[in-house]
Amino acid sequence: ERMVVKEIEGEFKIPFETPRGLKTHLKGRFDLLLQDKKGGTWLYDHKFRARIEQSNVETVPWDLQLNFYLYSIMQYTGKRPAGICHNIIRKPSIRKRKDENHAQYRARIESDVVKRPEHYFVRFKFATDIDMVARFMLDLEQMLIEFGEWMDDGCPTYSFGQPCNGKYGMCEFAPLCFDGRSELYHSEKHKG
């Protein structure tokens, strides 16, 4: 289906107030907005991954960033987006050989991408519904309330669970957060 480009890398800053009175702004930038034949707006989002797994596709409807964009676009345009198109692009795992120059290395990667496009590119498209947006609104409100309480009351930052541990290991700043060990780090003042 042919679509019309509405906006590329659109920035937004939308006033937001929870029913409990917390006021803030929702701010961000989305990759691409397209309009379908029926006038529906589609959010296109591009992600680069080292690996493409089924879970990359299955978790899209619950992705915080994408739902944040959907809600913000709804506020920005005045209507619920028709859906999301999530493009996942695999980063090549091919390594440069000792005996090849940069041009040869690039040609080898290009050849592999042409031979196996399904290995490098996955597109997942799904329509949104009003229940999805409503569920996200409840979660977003609760997240903002908790964040406001954390900032206002000095609530502790939690170190346990998964927030500091990712696919490639523990966050490099974990010692600083866990026990204040700053000897591993230095700070610099930048003129600006």
Secondary structure by P-SEA (a helix, b strand, c coil): cccccccccccbbbbbbcccbbbbbbcccccbbbbcccbbbbbbbbbbbccccaaaaaaccccaaaaaaaaaaaaaccccccbbbbbbbbcccccccccccaaaaaaaaaaaaaacccccbbbbbbbbcaaaaaaaaaaaaaaaaaaaaaaaccccccccccccccccccccccccccccccccbbbbbbcc
